[in-house]
Amino acid sequence: MHTRGVDHLAIVADDMPAAMDFYTRVMGFRLVHVRRVPYERDRGQPPYDNLRHYFFDMGNDSLFAIFEYPKGLPRQNRDHVGGMQHVAFHVPPEGFDALIARVKACGVNVIGPVPLGGRFWSAYLFDPFGIRLEFATDRSGVKQGVVESVLQTEEEARAELQTLFSDQAEVEKWLDQMPLRKPAVIA
């Protein structure tokens, strides 16, 4: 089964006006849908009745959603199991520096841009609720898609998988499922 990508990503905030301001003014997203969500048992949804659940267009036909939880709840720790470490937004290289400048002009602290190896250049910031956001771009100069840009050779993937699995059959199982980049041919 294949998906086209992310339909929507939902985060939790406790101040919808602050969230609306940040995600429209700073991030440049457009508010596209507002509603309340009634609580229904056994659906795995938030445990509060009548929550605001607002949707923003984050580009490329994908939505960013925010649930407004009651104030005073403890904050998650992104570095604990089950937490969301960060959200990375892909930014085309030609708009990367301008976006960072725009966000800084909004008074938001931006860490970076920093090179992360290969195609990856990233800049980091935090939303008003402590959620770590990343702007990621490809400064390699090669025209390629996001998935294509992270493909590895079999040798690279094998070396990493062998640090996870001692059973070679398990390594092979996963290698067989991965799209791999052909090694560079040296003339």
N, CA and C atoms as a LAMMPS dump frame, in Angstrom:
ITEM: TIMESTEP
0
ITEM: NUMBER OF ATOMS
561
ITEM: BOX BOUNDS ff ff ff
-5.0000000000000000e+02 5.0000000000000000e+02
-5.0000000000000000e+02 5.0000000000000000e+02
-5.0000000000000000e+02 5.0000000000000000e+02
ITEM: ATOMS id mol type element x y z
1 1 1 N 0.848 -1.172 0
2 1 2 C 0 0 0
3 1 3 C 0.893 1.234 0
4 2 1 N 0.506 2.21 -0.779
5 2 2 C 1.271 3.46 -0.84
6 2 3 C 0.343 4.624 -0.534
7 3 1 N 0.874 5.593 0.14
8 3 2 C 0.139 6.835 0.351
9 3 3 C 0.78 7.887 -0.53
10 4 1 N 0.099 8.963 -0.744
11 4 2 C 0.667 10.061 -1.509
12 4 3 C 1.566 10.901 -0.62
13 5 1 N 1.338 10.824 0.67
14 5 2 C 2.121 11.609 1.611
15 5 3 C 1.256 11.973 2.795
16 6 1 N 1.59 13.035 3.475
17 6 2 C 0.86 13.449 4.667
18 6 3 C -0.42 14.173 4.261
19 7 1 N -1.554 13.705 4.77
20 7 2 C -2.823 14.413 4.589
21 7 3 C -2.845 15.59 5.558
22 8 1 N -2.689 15.276 6.837
23 8 2 C -2.539 16.333 7.832
24 8 3 C -1.718 15.823 9.009
25 9 1 N -1.063 16.744 9.641
26 9 2 C -0.287 16.491 10.835
27 9 3 C -0.959 17.295 11.934
28 10 1 N -1.299 16.67 13.045
29 10 2 C -2.013 17.361 14.121
30 10 3 C -1.127 17.513 15.353
31 11 1 N -1.056 18.725 15.855
32 11 2 C -0.316 19.011 17.084
33 11 3 C -1.3 19.496 18.148
34 12 1 N -0.805 19.629 19.368
35 12 2 C -1.619 20.1 20.482
36 12 3 C -1.087 21.449 20.954
37 13 1 N -2.012 22.38 21.16
38 13 2 C -1.691 23.691 21.703
39 13 3 C -2.708 23.991 22.797
40 14 1 N -2.457 25.031 23.585
41 14 2 C -3.451 25.409 24.594
42 14 3 C -3.878 26.864 24.45
43 15 1 N -3.571 27.464 23.315
44 15 2 C -3.94 28.862 23.064
45 15 3 C -4.132 29.015 21.558
46 16 1 N -5.35 28.806 21.083
47 16 2 C -5.6 28.826 19.638
48 16 3 C -5.288 30.181 19.007
49 17 1 N -5.636 31.33 19.627
50 17 2 C -5.252 32.597 18.993
51 17 3 C -3.737 32.72 18.79
52 18 1 N -2.929 32.285 19.777
53 18 2 C -1.47 32.335 19.62
54 18 3 C -1.021 31.392 18.515
55 19 1 N -1.634 30.206 18.447
56 19 2 C -1.296 29.25 17.391
57 19 3 C -1.652 29.82 16.024
58 20 1 N -2.828 30.409 15.918
59 20 2 C -3.261 30.989 14.639
60 20 3 C -2.303 32.087 14.197
61 21 1 N -1.909 32.946 15.135
62 21 2 C -0.975 34.021 14.808
63 21 3 C 0.353 33.459 14.327
64 22 1 N 0.93 32.53 15.086
65 22 2 C 2.24 31.985 14.729
66 22 3 C 2.2 31.271 13.381
67 23 1 N 1.241 30.392 13.185
68 23 2 C 1.248 29.574 11.974
69 23 3 C 0.796 30.327 10.721
70 24 1 N 0.117 31.46 10.877
71 24 2 C -0.2 32.275 9.7
72 24 3 C 0.855 33.361 9.49
73 25 1 N 1.155 34.127 10.525
74 25 2 C 2.086 35.253 10.386
75 25 3 C 3.526 34.792 10.21
76 26 1 N 3.986 33.87 11.037
77 26 2 C 5.388 33.458 11.007
78 26 3 C 5.634 32.39 9.95
79 27 1 N 4.824 31.336 9.971
80 27 2 C 5.038 30.218 9.046
81 27 3 C 4.447 30.463 7.663
82 28 1 N 3.519 31.398 7.558
83 28 2 C 2.926 31.701 6.255
84 28 3 C 1.844 30.721 5.822
85 29 1 N 1.339 29.912 6.747
86 29 2 C 0.256 28.984 6.424
87 29 3 C -1.06 29.762 6.363
88 30 1 N -2.024 29.21 5.649
89 30 2 C -3.333 29.838 5.516
90 30 3 C -4.353 29.011 6.287
91 31 1 N -5.145 29.657 7.137
92 31 2 C -6.225 28.986 7.85
93 31 3 C -7.293 28.597 6.833
94 32 1 N -7.656 27.298 6.793
95 32 2 C -8.606 26.849 5.771
96 32 3 C -9.852 26.166 6.322
97 33 1 N -9.862 25.766 7.605
98 33 2 C -11.03 25.073 8.143
99 33 3 C -11.029 25.185 9.66
100 34 1 N -12.182 25.523 10.233
101 34 2 C -12.322 25.624 11.683
102 34 3 C -13.522 24.802 12.113
103 35 1 N -13.351 24.054 13.206
104 35 2 C -14.466 23.242 13.692
105 35 3 C -14.239 22.835 15.134
106 36 1 N -15.266 22.259 15.726
107 36 2 C -15.197 21.666 17.062
108 36 3 C -15.332 20.161 16.896
109 37 1 N -14.69 19.41 17.782
110 37 2 C -14.72 17.952 17.715
111 37 3 C -15.419 17.414 18.961
112 38 1 N -16.572 16.751 18.785
113 38 2 C -17.207 16.138 19.956
114 38 3 C -16.439 14.895 20.384
115 39 1 N -16.426 14.648 21.678
116 39 2 C -15.736 13.467 22.182
117 39 3 C -16.583 12.227 21.928
118 40 1 N -15.958 11.204 21.406
119 40 2 C -16.614 9.906 21.227
120 40 3 C -15.681 8.846 21.779
121 41 1 N -16.215 8.016 22.666
122 41 2 C -15.439 6.98 23.335
123 41 3 C -14.892 5.961 22.326
124 42 1 N -13.718 5.414 22.621
125 42 2 C -13.123 4.291 21.883
126 42 3 C -12.709 4.618 20.446
127 43 1 N -12.399 5.864 20.161
128 43 2 C -11.895 6.205 18.834
129 43 3 C -10.445 6.662 18.882
130 44 1 N -9.864 6.682 20.065
131 44 2 C -8.478 7.104 20.184
132 44 3 C -8.282 8.592 20.027
133 45 1 N -9.346 9.341 20.053
134 45 2 C -9.249 10.783 19.874
135 45 3 C -8.962 11.473 21.202
136 46 1 N -8.72 12.773 21.18
137 46 2 C -8.436 13.49 22.427
138 46 3 C -9.543 13.281 23.458
139 47 1 N -9.162 13.232 24.733
140 47 2 C -10.129 12.907 25.792
141 47 3 C -10.951 14.092 26.289
142 48 1 N -11.122 15.105 25.472
143 48 2 C -11.881 16.29 25.877
144 48 3 C -12.989 16.532 24.868
145 49 1 N -14.136 16.993 25.367
146 49 2 C -15.276 17.235 24.492
147 49 3 C -15.216 18.639 23.895
148 50 1 N -15.667 18.727 22.674
149 50 2 C -15.881 20.012 22.009
150 50 3 C -14.591 20.816 21.823
151 51 1 N -13.496 20.13 21.497
152 51 2 C -12.21 20.799 21.264
153 51 3 C -12.213 21.534 19.934
154 52 1 N -11.517 22.654 19.913
155 52 2 C -11.263 23.309 18.63
156 52 3 C -10.251 22.462 17.866
157 53 1 N -10.493 22.315 16.572
158 53 2 C -9.594 21.551 15.7
159 53 3 C -9.518 22.337 14.402
160 54 1 N -8.463 23.142 14.255
161 54 2 C -8.329 24.067 13.131
162 54 3 C -7.276 23.541 12.163
163 55 1 N -7.514 23.77 10.88
164 55 2 C -6.638 23.264 9.831
165 55 3 C -6.027 24.423 9.037
166 56 1 N -4.744 24.265 8.732
167 56 2 C -3.99 25.258 7.973
168 56 3 C -3.391 24.589 6.748
169 57 1 N -3.372 25.302 5.633
170 57 2 C -2.738 24.815 4.408
171 57 3 C -1.239 25.016 4.566
172 58 1 N -0.479 23.892 4.616
173 58 2 C 0.975 24.021 4.756
174 58 3 C 1.684 23.842 3.423
175 59 1 N 0.909 23.806 2.335
176 59 2 C 1.505 23.701 1.009
177 59 3 C 1.467 22.289 0.467
178 60 1 N 1.574 22.186 -0.836
179 60 2 C 1.623 20.914 -1.542
180 60 3 C 0.427 20.017 -1.209
181 61 1 N -0.742 20.648 -1.042
182 61 2 C -2.002 19.944 -0.775
183 61 3 C -1.94 19.117 0.507
184 62 1 N -1.278 19.657 1.546
185 62 2 C -1.205 19.015 2.85
186 62 3 C -1.648 19.997 3.925
187 63 1 N -2.213 19.457 4.983
188 63 2 C -2.752 20.277 6.051
189 63 3 C -1.955 20.131 7.345
190 64 1 N -1.895 21.205 8.102
191 64 2 C -1.32 21.226 9.435
192 64 3 C -2.488 21.513 10.363
193 65 1 N -2.743 20.645 11.326
194 65 2 C -3.91 20.785 12.198
195 65 3 C -3.483 21.034 13.633
196 66 1 N -4.318 21.777 14.338
197 66 2 C -4.047 22.071 15.738
198 66 3 C -5.29 21.758 16.554
199 67 1 N -5.096 20.952 17.606
200 67 2 C -6.127 20.728 18.616
201 67 3 C -5.841 21.691 19.755
202 68 1 N -6.859 22.38 20.229
203 68 2 C -6.681 23.255 21.384
204 68 3 C -7.131 22.512 22.638
205 69 1 N -6.165 22.104 23.464
206 69 2 C -6.431 21.411 24.727
207 69 3 C -6.624 22.452 25.827
208 70 1 N -7.203 22.043 26.939
209 70 2 C -7.368 22.978 28.055
210 70 3 C -6.02 23.478 28.584
211 71 1 N -6.01 24.707 29.081
212 71 2 C -4.794 25.272 29.67
213 71 3 C -4.447 24.536 30.961
214 72 1 N -3.157 24.527 31.277
215 72 2 C -2.71 23.968 32.537
216 72 3 C -2.28 22.514 32.496
217 73 1 N -2.384 21.876 31.339
218 73 2 C -1.942 20.485 31.233
219 73 3 C -0.422 20.437 31.148
220 74 1 N 0.199 19.349 31.608
221 74 2 C 1.661 19.256 31.497
222 74 3 C 2.087 19.202 30.036
223 75 1 N 3.263 19.744 29.776
224 75 2 C 3.807 19.72 28.409
225 75 3 C 4.544 18.42 28.165
226 76 1 N 4.49 17.969 26.926
227 76 2 C 5.212 16.767 26.521
228 76 3 C 6.705 17.06 26.471
229 77 1 N 7.489 16.019 26.524
230 77 2 C 8.923 16.137 26.331
231 77 3 C 9.249 15.462 25.01
232 78 1 N 9.718 16.23 24.045
233 78 2 C 9.952 15.687 22.705
234 78 3 C 11.026 14.598 22.692
235 79 1 N 11.843 14.549 23.744
236 79 2 C 12.914 13.571 23.771
237 79 3 C 12.575 12.328 24.582
238 80 1 N 11.301 12.109 24.837
239 80 2 C 10.859 10.877 25.486
240 80 3 C 10.164 9.998 24.458
241 81 1 N 10.228 8.702 24.684
242 81 2 C 9.554 7.76 23.781
243 81 3 C 8.077 8.118 23.718
244 82 1 N 7.543 8.163 22.505
245 82 2 C 6.147 8.52 22.299
246 82 3 C 5.942 10.001 22.045
247 83 1 N 6.977 10.802 22.281
248 83 2 C 6.869 12.228 21.992
249 83 3 C 7.191 12.482 20.522
250 84 1 N 6.833 13.642 20.048
251 84 2 C 7.164 14.014 18.681
252 84 3 C 8.432 14.862 18.738
253 85 1 N 9.523 14.374 18.177
254 85 2 C 10.807 15.059 18.292
255 85 3 C 10.784 16.402 17.563
256 86 1 N 10.332 16.425 16.316
257 86 2 C 10.193 17.682 15.585
258 86 3 C 9.398 17.459 14.312
259 87 1 N 9.012 18.559 13.695
260 87 2 C 8.346 18.536 12.399
261 87 3 C 9.27 19.244 11.427
262 88 1 N 9.622 18.577 10.338
263 88 2 C 10.493 19.174 9.328
264 88 3 C 9.671 19.508 8.09
265 89 1 N 9.738 20.754 7.664
266 89 2 C 9.057 21.215 6.468
267 89 3 C 10.079 21.358 5.349
268 90 1 N 9.796 20.757 4.199
269 90 2 C 10.7 20.896 3.054
270 90 3 C 10.502 22.281 2.441
271 91 1 N 11.605 22.942 2.176
272 91 2 C 11.575 24.262 1.561
273 91 3 C 12.435 24.195 0.305
274 92 1 N 11.898 24.588 -0.855
275 92 2 C 12.734 24.608 -2.058
276 92 3 C 13.963 25.496 -1.83
277 93 1 N 15.117 25.098 -2.372
278 93 2 C 16.356 25.838 -2.107
279 93 3 C 16.274 27.325 -2.446
280 94 1 N 15.546 27.662 -3.512
281 94 2 C 15.485 29.071 -3.921
282 94 3 C 14.704 29.94 -2.938
283 95 1 N 13.928 29.353 -2.033
284 95 2 C 13.177 30.133 -1.056
285 95 3 C 13.668 29.984 0.37
286 96 1 N 14.69 29.173 0.576
287 96 2 C 15.159 28.833 1.921
288 96 3 C 15.649 30.058 2.699
289 97 1 N 16.599 30.797 2.151
290 97 2 C 17.172 31.943 2.869
291 97 3 C 16.136 33.032 3.1
292 98 1 N 15.252 33.258 2.127
293 98 2 C 14.211 34.272 2.283
294 98 3 C 13.231 33.886 3.388
295 99 1 N 12.893 32.609 3.489
296 99 2 C 11.986 32.165 4.546
297 99 3 C 12.624 32.371 5.916
298 100 1 N 13.876 32.013 6.043
299 100 2 C 14.571 32.203 7.323
300 100 3 C 14.599 33.69 7.689
301 101 1 N 14.887 34.536 6.724
302 101 2 C 14.917 35.982 6.98
303 101 3 C 13.534 36.483 7.4
304 102 1 N 12.477 35.995 6.759
305 102 2 C 11.117 36.412 7.095
306 102 3 C 10.758 35.995 8.52
307 103 1 N 11.109 34.763 8.891
308 103 2 C 10.803 34.267 10.236
309 103 3 C 11.581 35.074 11.278
310 104 1 N 12.844 35.357 11.002
311 104 2 C 13.635 36.18 11.924
312 104 3 C 13.032 37.582 12.056
313 105 1 N 12.528 38.129 10.953
314 105 2 C 11.909 39.458 10.974
315 105 3 C 10.637 39.463 11.824
316 106 1 N 10.047 38.302 12.038
317 106 2 C 8.874 38.175 12.915
318 106 3 C 9.273 38.083 14.383
319 107 1 N 10.579 38.178 14.658
320 107 2 C 11.059 38.142 16.029
321 107 3 C 11.256 36.746 16.596
322 108 1 N 11.322 35.757 15.715
323 108 2 C 11.496 34.372 16.148
324 108 3 C 12.965 33.998 16.034
325 109 1 N 13.515 33.389 17.075
326 109 2 C 14.892 32.932 17.053
327 109 3 C 15.019 31.724 16.122
328 110 1 N 15.952 31.785 15.199
329 110 2 C 16.205 30.692 14.262
330 110 3 C 17.636 30.205 14.475
331 111 1 N 17.789 28.907 14.622
332 111 2 C 19.107 28.292 14.766
333 111 3 C 19.51 27.776 13.392
334 112 1 N 20.592 28.299 12.848
335 112 2 C 21.028 27.874 11.523
336 112 3 C 20.872 28.987 10.52
337 113 1 N 21.056 28.644 9.261
338 113 2 C 21.103 27.301 8.686
339 113 3 C 22.412 26.569 8.981
340 114 1 N 22.271 25.256 9.099
341 114 2 C 23.42 24.405 9.369
342 114 3 C 23.466 23.273 8.353
343 115 1 N 24.677 22.921 7.89
344 115 2 C 24.801 21.777 6.979
345 115 3 C 24.755 20.478 7.788
346 116 1 N 23.976 19.509 7.31
347 116 2 C 23.845 18.238 8.022
348 116 3 C 24.417 17.076 7.228
349 117 1 N 25.144 17.363 6.168
350 117 2 C 25.73 16.31 5.349
351 117 3 C 24.865 16 4.144
352 118 1 N 25.509 15.672 3.055
353 118 2 C 24.756 15.371 1.835
354 118 3 C 23.956 16.569 1.383
355 119 1 N 22.722 16.327 1.026
356 119 2 C 21.871 17.402 0.528
357 119 3 C 21.31 18.278 1.637
358 120 1 N 21.393 17.814 2.872
359 120 2 C 20.647 18.443 3.95
360 120 3 C 21.254 19.74 4.47
361 121 1 N 20.451 20.771 4.449
362 121 2 C 20.692 22.019 5.157
363 121 3 C 19.429 22.277 5.95
364 122 1 N 19.563 22.644 7.193
365 122 2 C 18.391 22.841 8.027
366 122 3 C 18.526 24.087 8.88
367 123 1 N 17.37 24.604 9.275
368 123 2 C 17.271 25.689 10.243
369 123 3 C 16.158 25.293 11.207
370 124 1 N 16.325 25.65 12.475
371 124 2 C 15.401 25.211 13.515
372 124 3 C 14.815 26.394 14.269
373 125 1 N 13.596 26.215 14.74
374 125 2 C 12.909 27.202 15.551
375 125 3 C 11.886 26.472 16.415
376 126 1 N 11.308 27.18 17.363
377 126 2 C 10.283 26.607 18.225
378 126 3 C 9.014 27.429 18.098
379 127 1 N 7.88 26.735 18.07
380 127 2 C 6.604 27.453 18.052
381 127 3 C 6.281 27.9 19.475
382 128 1 N 5.19 28.646 19.69
383 128 2 C 4.891 29.159 21.033
384 128 3 C 4.633 28.066 22.078
385 129 1 N 4.479 26.814 21.652
386 129 2 C 4.158 25.727 22.572
387 129 3 C 5.344 24.805 22.808
388 130 1 N 6.514 25.208 22.292
389 130 2 C 7.726 24.434 22.487
390 130 3 C 7.94 23.34 21.465
391 131 1 N 7.13 23.316 20.421
392 131 2 C 7.307 22.303 19.384
393 131 3 C 8.464 22.728 18.48
394 132 1 N 9.415 21.836 18.316
395 132 2 C 10.597 22.113 17.501
396 132 3 C 10.221 21.94 16.029
397 133 1 N 10.463 22.976 15.255
398 133 2 C 10.184 22.965 13.823
399 133 3 C 11.502 23.057 13.069
400 134 1 N 11.526 22.458 11.901
401 134 2 C 12.729 22.475 11.066
402 134 3 C 12.346 22.874 9.655
403 135 1 N 13.164 23.723 9.06
404 135 2 C 13.076 23.978 7.629
405 135 3 C 14.227 23.196 7.017
406 136 1 N 13.923 22.296 6.093
407 136 2 C 14.947 21.459 5.465
408 136 3 C 14.989 21.767 3.974
409 137 1 N 16.188 21.806 3.428
410 137 2 C 16.33 22.05 1.996
411 137 3 C 17.485 21.235 1.449
412 138 1 N 17.578 21.228 0.142
413 138 2 C 18.623 20.497 -0.579
414 138 3 C 19.488 21.532 -1.286
415 139 1 N 20.728 21.669 -0.832
416 139 2 C 21.655 22.616 -1.455
417 139 3 C 22.719 21.892 -2.276
418 140 1 N 22.409 20.65 -2.683
419 140 2 C 23.379 19.879 -3.448
420 140 3 C 23.487 20.353 -4.895
421 141 1 N 22.455 21.049 -5.362
422 141 2 C 22.44 21.466 -6.76
423 141 3 C 21.873 20.412 -7.699
424 142 1 N 21.566 19.239 -7.177
425 142 2 C 21.003 18.154 -7.977
426 142 3 C 19.486 18.257 -7.908
427 143 1 N 18.818 18.2 -9.058
428 143 2 C 17.352 18.219 -9.086
429 143 3 C 16.854 16.816 -8.782
430 144 1 N 16.259 16.648 -7.581
431 144 2 C 15.775 15.339 -7.17
432 144 3 C 14.667 15.518 -6.146
433 145 1 N 13.866 14.489 -5.987
434 145 2 C 12.82 14.514 -4.984
435 145 3 C 13.388 14.261 -3.596
436 146 1 N 12.573 14.497 -2.582
437 146 2 C 12.996 14.322 -1.197
438 146 3 C 13.397 12.871 -0.94
439 147 1 N 12.548 11.916 -1.345
440 147 2 C 12.864 10.507 -1.096
441 147 3 C 14.122 10.103 -1.857
442 148 1 N 14.194 10.478 -3.116
443 148 2 C 15.363 10.127 -3.929
444 148 3 C 16.652 10.663 -3.312
445 149 1 N 16.571 11.818 -2.677
446 149 2 C 17.766 12.445 -2.114
447 149 3 C 18.353 11.686 -0.931
448 150 1 N 17.58 10.814 -0.313
449 150 2 C 18.091 10.102 0.859
450 150 3 C 18.443 8.652 0.576
451 151 1 N 18.32 8.204 -0.673
452 151 2 C 18.655 6.825 -0.994
453 151 3 C 20.139 6.576 -0.75
454 152 1 N 20.445 5.358 -0.311
455 152 2 C 21.817 4.967 -0.01
456 152 3 C 22.233 3.827 -0.92
457 153 1 N 23.528 3.599 -0.968
458 153 2 C 23.999 2.4 -1.653
459 153 3 C 23.705 1.212 -0.74
460 154 1 N 23.73 0.024 -1.313
461 154 2 C 23.529 -1.181 -0.511
462 154 3 C 24.578 -1.265 0.589
463 155 1 N 25.799 -0.916 0.256
464 155 2 C 26.89 -0.975 1.238
465 155 3 C 26.622 -0.058 2.429
466 156 1 N 26.164 1.17 2.169
467 156 2 C 25.873 2.112 3.252
468 156 3 C 24.725 1.605 4.132
469 157 1 N 23.66 1.149 3.487
470 157 2 C 22.499 0.665 4.235
471 157 3 C 22.855 -0.59 5.028
472 158 1 N 23.583 -1.491 4.41
473 158 2 C 23.982 -2.737 5.077
474 158 3 C 24.807 -2.436 6.332
475 159 1 N 25.759 -1.515 6.214
476 159 2 C 26.618 -1.191 7.351
477 159 3 C 25.786 -0.709 8.542
478 160 1 N 24.783 0.124 8.287
479 160 2 C 23.939 0.607 9.385
480 160 3 C 23.041 -0.502 9.918
481 161 1 N 22.39 -1.252 9.047
482 161 2 C 21.483 -2.309 9.501
483 161 3 C 22.215 -3.373 10.315
484 162 1 N 23.482 -3.605 10.021
485 162 2 C 24.252 -4.584 10.785
486 162 3 C 24.533 -4.104 12.2
487 163 1 N 24.401 -2.805 12.452
488 163 2 C 24.535 -2.318 13.824
489 163 3 C 23.257 -2.561 14.623
490 164 1 N 22.15 -2.844 13.93
491 164 2 C 20.861 -3.074 14.572
492 164 3 C 20.544 -4.557 14.714
493 165 1 N 20.863 -5.326 13.684
494 165 2 C 20.537 -6.753 13.669
495 165 3 C 21.797 -7.599 13.596
496 166 1 N 21.914 -8.587 14.484
497 166 2 C 23.04 -9.519 14.403
498 166 3 C 22.722 -10.665 13.444
499 167 1 N 21.443 -10.901 13.184
500 167 2 C 20.999 -11.956 12.272
501 167 3 C 21.074 -11.425 10.831
502 168 1 N 21.972 -12.012 10.033
503 168 2 C 22.175 -11.547 8.659
504 168 3 C 20.897 -11.681 7.82
505 169 1 N 20.071 -12.684 8.103
506 169 2 C 18.809 -12.852 7.362
507 169 3 C 17.886 -11.652 7.581
508 170 1 N 17.923 -11.103 8.783
509 170 2 C 17.099 -9.925 9.083
510 170 3 C 17.631 -8.714 8.307
511 171 1 N 18.934 -8.57 8.231
512 171 2 C 19.546 -7.493 7.439
513 171 3 C 19.107 -7.621 5.981
514 172 1 N 19.188 -8.821 5.433
515 172 2 C 18.814 -9.042 4.029
516 172 3 C 17.336 -8.763 3.797
517 173 1 N 16.49 -9.155 4.755
518 173 2 C 15.049 -8.907 4.64
519 173 3 C 14.777 -7.416 4.433
520 174 1 N 15.431 -6.597 5.242
521 174 2 C 15.2 -5.16 5.139
522 174 3 C 15.853 -4.554 3.896
523 175 1 N 17.022 -5.029 3.541
524 175 2 C 17.667 -4.537 2.321
525 175 3 C 16.812 -4.83 1.091
526 176 1 N 16.169 -5.994 1.074
527 176 2 C 15.323 -6.375 -0.057
528 176 3 C 14.129 -5.445 -0.224
529 177 1 N 13.734 -4.774 0.839
530 177 2 C 12.569 -3.885 0.795
531 177 3 C 12.932 -2.445 0.461
532 178 1 N 14.208 -2.117 0.55
533 178 2 C 14.627 -0.731 0.385
534 178 3 C 14.985 -0.401 -1.061
535 179 1 N 14.54 0.772 -1.541
536 179 2 C 15.092 1.24 -2.81
537 179 3 C 16.525 1.693 -2.54
538 180 1 N 17.445 1.285 -3.369
539 180 2 C 18.851 1.599 -3.137
540 180 3 C 19.437 2.366 -4.305
541 181 1 N 20.395 3.215 -4.004
542 181 2 C 21.104 3.987 -5.027
543 181 3 C 22.24 3.127 -5.547
544 182 1 N 22.427 3.171 -6.833
545 182 2 C 23.543 2.457 -7.459
546 182 3 C 24.845 3.152 -7.087
547 183 1 N 25.891 2.39 -6.793
548 183 2 C 27.185 3.023 -6.472
549 183 3 C 27.694 3.823 -7.668
550 184 1 N 28.402 4.903 -7.361
551 184 2 C 28.971 5.735 -8.431
552 184 3 C 29.99 4.951 -9.221
553 185 1 N 29.931 5.104 -10.526
554 185 2 C 30.879 4.429 -11.405
555 185 3 C 32.061 5.362 -11.616
556 186 1 N 33.24 4.879 -11.304
557 186 2 C 34.453 5.685 -11.463
558 186 3 C 35.092 5.291 -12.781
559 187 1 N 35.256 6.272 -13.647
560 187 2 C 35.794 5.993 -14.983
561 187 3 C 37.298 5.956 -14.999
